[in-house]
Amino acid sequence: MNDVIKSSDYNEKIVNSVLSSISCHARPITDLKFNKDGDLIFTASKDSTSAVIKADGTPLGIYKGHEGSIFTISLNSSSSNLLTGSADLSVINWDMETGKINNRYNVNSIVKCSDNFKDDNLFVTGSDESIGKQKSCNVIDCRSKNIERFYKLEFNPTGIMVEYAQNFVIFSDDDGFVYKFDLRNNQIVLSNSIHNGNITNIKSSLCSTFFVSSSSDAQAKIIDCENLNTVKTFVSEEPINAADIFSTNDKIVCVGGIDARDVTTTKGKHGFDTNFFDVITTEKIGYFTTHYGTINCVDVFDAGNMYCSAGEEGLVSIVQFGEDFKKSWIYKFLIIKNFTYLNYLFIMS
């Protein structure tokens, strides 16, 4: 169901942004993404399922097949292949329409991140050393039942993206470093320390020539893919779990909050914010309060007219931007936070 996000900052009659809230998982949501057309959203959760919902909040179905928490989800531009990576040491390629499993790849380590190549059949995943397993990178061709390529890593990957030339993969790790990995020669060609804490995620720009990083050090940064140097730094008041950049390259969005284990002991925190920053000035220019728990992931649709976020409470929030959002860039700051949730109930059993 939908709820209008009202702004008290404007007296004129304008079309307000609209919030859709969907309770679609029984445990925390770890990742979510729009499809290329922006009409569908796919989620991954610690309840071992993935879900698909319409961009208006209508629930469509679930994908069941993993036996452990799902930490990452990726889909190609044609929406013909959907991949999920899990703590059950496997990656699954799903039939999007039927929910059936096309292929299951046993990677023998916990999969924490993934991305897709321009080739609709190719994906890359990163796995850490949890439960004593090998830190690794896997290239998966959905046309094959076997893993295409396997690489050992010397660091714990927390985020991954395919660089624009498609010959390099960029990783982030839990020590604040980013790495440029040459798939052709199986070696790290460049690395740089960009954060003082764990890098929680990295997200490519639409052109794939730079990316935005998020970190537990309460900073987000825009990083050049060519030399891994910091271009811009954005400072938040709380740890950042995820960030994304608008296709117009003029603003970024950051989500996060206090650690999940501290939620019940922190006083005075009644909601968690989606913060917007201006890329030129690096200043915070507004926020929405759309969650009552720590936010783990965010995705902005390429057209820039909406975004979705999800977190610890198993809730997906979808905001369709209205004129209030557009005017906020004129007035430079907009607080949109006072509303009541009217949720779709879509809890997995």
C-alpha positions in Angstrom: 0.0 0.0 0.0 1.1 3.5 -0.6 1.5 6.5 1.7 2.3 10.1 0.8 5.5 11.4 2.2 4.6 14.9 3.3 6.9 17.9 3.6 6.0 20.7 6.1 8.6 22.9 4.4 6.4 24.0 1.5 3.1 25.8 1.6 2.4 25.6 -2.2 0.4 22.7 -3.6 2.8 20.2 -5.0 2.8 16.5 -5.8 4.5 14.8 -2.9 6.8 11.7 -3.1 5.0 8.4 -2.5 6.2 5.6 -0.2 5.4 2.0 -0.7 6.3 -0.3 2.2 6.4 -4.1 1.9 7.1 -6.6 4.7 8.5 -9.4 2.5 11.0 -11.3 4.7 11.0 -12.7 8.2 14.7 -11.9 8.7 17.0 -9.0 7.6 17.3 -8.1 4.0 20.9 -8.0 2.8 20.7 -6.9 -0.8 18.1 -5.6 -3.4 18.2 -4.4 -7.0 15.9 -3.0 -9.6 15.7 -4.7 -13.0 16.8 -2.7 -16.1 13.2 -1.6 -16.8 12.6 -0.5 -13.2 9.3 -2.3 -12.9 10.6 -5.1 -10.7 12.7 -5.3 -7.5 14.6 -8.4 -6.4 15.6 -8.9 -2.8 18.0 -11.2 -0.8 17.5 -12.1 2.8 19.0 -14.0 5.8 15.8 -16.1 5.8 17.4 -18.1 2.9 14.9 -16.8 0.3 14.8 -14.1 -2.4 11.6 -12.2 -3.4 10.4 -10.3 -6.4 8.0 -7.4 -6.1 6.6 -4.8 -8.4 7.9 -1.2 -8.2 4.5 -0.1 -6.9 4.9 -2.5 -4.0 2.8 -5.4 -5.3 4.4 -8.8 -4.2 4.8 -11.3 -7.0 6.7 -14.3 -5.6 9.6 -15.9 -3.9 12.7 -18.0 -4.8 13.3 -20.9 -2.5 16.3 -23.2 -2.9 19.1 -22.0 -0.6 19.7 -23.5 2.8 21.5 -20.5 4.4 21.4 -16.7 4.4 21.6 -15.0 1.0 24.0 -12.1 1.0 24.0 -11.0 -2.6 21.8 -10.9 -5.7 22.6 -9.9 -9.3 20.7 -9.9 -12.5 21.7 -9.0 -16.1 20.4 -6.2 -18.2 18.0 -8.4 -20.2 16.6 -9.9 -16.9 17.2 -13.4 -18.4 19.5 -14.5 -15.6 19.2 -14.0 -11.8 22.0 -15.1 -9.5 22.0 -15.4 -5.7 25.0 -16.1 -3.4 24.5 -17.8 0.0 26.1 -18.9 3.2 25.3 -22.5 2.1 28.4 -22.3 -0.1 26.5 -22.1 -3.3 25.4 -19.8 -6.1 22.1 -20.4 -7.8 21.0 -19.3 -11.3 17.2 -18.9 -11.3 14.5 -19.0 -13.9 13.1 -15.6 -13.1 9.6 -16.3 -14.4 9.0 -19.8 -12.8 11.3 -19.6 -9.8 12.9 -22.9 -10.7 16.6 -23.5 -10.4 18.5 -23.5 -13.7 21.9 -24.3 -12.2 23.5 -24.5 -8.8 27.2 -23.8 -8.5 29.1 -25.1 -5.4 31.8 -22.6 -4.6 32.8 -24.1 -1.3 32.8 -20.8 0.5 30.3 -18.2 1.7 29.4 -15.8 -1.1 29.3 -12.2 0.0 29.2 -10.1 -3.2 28.5 -10.4 -6.9 28.1 -8.4 -10.1 27.4 -9.0 -13.8 29.3 -8.4 -17.0 28.0 -6.7 -20.1 27.7 -10.2 -21.5 24.3 -11.3 -20.2 25.6 -14.8 -19.4 28.6 -13.8 -17.3 28.7 -13.0 -13.5 31.4 -12.7 -10.9 31.2 -13.5 -7.2 33.4 -12.9 -4.2 33.7 -15.2 -1.1 35.4 -14.6 2.2 37.2 -16.9 4.7 34.2 -17.4 7.0 34.1 -20.8 8.7 37.7 -21.4 7.5 37.0 -21.4 3.8 39.1 -20.1 0.9 38.9 -16.4 0.0 38.1 -16.5 -3.7 36.6 -15.0 -6.8 34.5 -17.0 -9.3 33.5 -16.2 -12.8 30.3 -17.9 -13.7 28.9 -18.5 -17.2 25.2 -19.3 -16.9 25.3 -21.4 -20.1 27.6 -23.9 -18.3 26.9 -26.1 -15.3 30.5 -25.6 -14.1 32.3 -22.6 -12.7 34.1 -20.8 -15.6 37.1 -19.5 -13.7 38.3 -19.6 -10.1 40.8 -17.2 -8.4 42.3 -17.3 -4.9 42.3 -14.0 -3.1 44.5 -12.7 -0.2 41.8 -10.5 1.3 38.2 -10.8 2.4 36.0 -9.3 -0.4 33.0 -7.2 0.9 32.1 -5.6 -2.5 32.7 -6.2 -6.1 32.1 -4.5 -9.5 33.1 -5.1 -13.1 35.1 -2.2 -14.6 33.9 -0.6 -17.8 36.5 -2.4 -20.0 35.3 -5.8 -18.7 38.9 -7.0 -18.2 39.2 -5.9 -14.6 37.2 -6.5 -11.4 37.3 -4.1 -8.5 37.1 -5.4 -5.0 36.7 -3.8 -1.6 37.7 -5.5 1.7 37.1 -5.4 5.4 40.4 -3.4 6.1 39.4 -0.3 4.1 41.3 -1.3 0.9 40.1 -1.4 -2.7 41.8 -3.6 -5.4 41.9 -3.7 -9.1 42.2 -7.3 -10.3 43.2 -8.3 -13.8 41.1 -11.3 -14.9 43.4 -12.0 -17.8 46.6 -12.3 -15.8 45.1 -13.4 -12.5 46.8 -10.7 -10.5 46.2 -7.5 -8.5 47.5 -4.6 -10.6 46.5 -1.8 -8.2 45.4 -1.3 -4.6 44.7 1.7 -2.4 43.6 2.3 1.2 40.5 4.6 1.1 38.7 4.0 4.4 39.6 3.7 8.0 37.2 0.9 8.6 35.4 -2.0 7.0 34.2 -1.1 3.5 30.6 -2.4 3.6 29.9 -2.1 -0.2 30.9 -0.6 -3.5 28.4 0.4 -6.2 29.3 1.3 -9.8 28.2 4.4 -11.6 26.1 4.0 -14.7 29.2 4.5 -16.9 31.3 2.1 -14.8 34.3 4.5 -14.8 33.9 5.3 -11.1 32.1 3.9 -8.1 30.8 4.9 -4.7 32.1 3.2 -1.6 30.4 3.0 1.8 32.1 2.2 5.1 31.7 1.6 8.8 33.9 4.7 9.3 30.8 6.8 8.5 32.1 7.9 5.2 31.1 7.4 1.5 33.5 8.1 -1.3 33.6 8.4 -5.0 36.5 6.5 -6.4 38.1 6.6 -9.9 38.2 3.2 -11.4 41.4 4.0 -13.4 43.7 4.8 -10.5 41.5 4.0 -7.4 42.0 7.6 -6.1 39.4 9.4 -4.1 37.5 12.0 -6.0 34.9 13.0 -3.4 34.3 12.3 0.3 30.9 12.4 2.1 30.7 12.4 5.9 27.7 10.9 7.8 26.9 10.8 11.4 26.5 7.0 11.5 28.2 4.0 9.9 27.2 3.6 6.2 26.1 0.2 5.0 25.5 1.0 1.4 25.5 3.9 -1.1 24.5 4.6 -4.6 24.9 7.4 -7.1 22.3 8.8 -9.4 22.7 8.4 -13.1 22.9 12.1 -13.4 26.1 12.0 -11.3 24.9 15.0 -9.2 23.9 13.3 -6.0 24.4 10.2 -4.0 22.3 8.4 -1.5 23.6 6.7 1.7 21.9 4.3 4.1 23.0 2.6 7.3 22.8 3.2 11.0 24.0 1.7 14.2 25.0 -2.0 14.4 22.1 -4.4 14.6 23.1 -5.6 18.0 23.0 -2.1 19.4 19.5 -1.1 18.1 17.6 -2.0 21.2 20.1 -0.3 23.6 20.4 3.0 21.7 18.2 5.8 23.1 16.4 8.4 21.2 16.6 6.7 17.8 13.1 6.3 16.4 13.9 5.9 12.7 16.7 5.4 10.3 17.4 7.8 7.5 18.2 7.7 3.8 20.6 10.6 3.4 21.2 12.5 0.2 24.4 14.4 -0.6 25.3 16.9 -3.3 28.3 15.6 -5.4 29.7 19.0 -6.1 29.7 20.4 -2.5 29.7 17.0 -0.7 27.1 18.5 1.7 24.1 16.7 3.0 21.0 18.2 1.3 18.2 16.1 2.7 16.9 12.8 4.1 13.9 10.5 4.2 13.1 8.5 7.3 11.6 5.3 5.9 12.8 2.6 8.2 12.6 1.8 11.9 15.6 -0.5 11.8 19.1 -0.3 10.5 19.2 0.0 6.7 21.4 -2.5 4.9 21.0 -1.8 1.2 19.8 0.8 -1.3 19.3 1.0 -5.1 18.4 4.0 -7.3 16.7 3.3 -10.5 18.6 4.5 -13.6 15.9 7.0 -14.6 16.4 8.7 -11.2 12.7 8.8 -10.4 12.7 6.4 -7.5 14.8 4.3 -5.2 14.3 1.3 -2.9 15.9 0.4 0.4 15.8 -2.5 2.9 17.2 -3.6 6.2 17.1 -5.4 9.5 13.3 -5.3 9.9 12.7 -7.2 6.7 10.9 -4.3 5.1 11.4 -2.9 1.6 10.7 0.8 1.2 10.1 2.2 -2.3 10.0 5.9 -2.8 8.6 7.4 -6.0 10.1 10.9 -6.2 7.6 13.8 -6.4 7.9 17.5 -6.9 8.9 17.9 -3.3 12.1 16.0 -4.0 12.9 18.0 -7.0 12.3 21.3 -5.2 14.6 20.2 -2.4 17.6 20.8 -4.7 16.4 24.4 -5.1 15.8 25.0 -1.4 19.0 22.9 -0.6 17.5 20.9 2.3 14.4 18.9 2.7 13.3 16.8 5.7 10.6 14.2 4.8 10.0 11.9 7.7 6.6 12.1 9.3 4.3 9.4 8.1 2.7 6.1 9.1 3.6 2.8 7.5 0.8 1.0 5.7 2.5 -2.2 4.7 2.0 -5.0 2.2 2.3 -8.2 4.2 4.4 -10.7 2.3 6.2 -12.7 5.1 8.0 -15.9 4.0 7.0 -19.0 5.9 
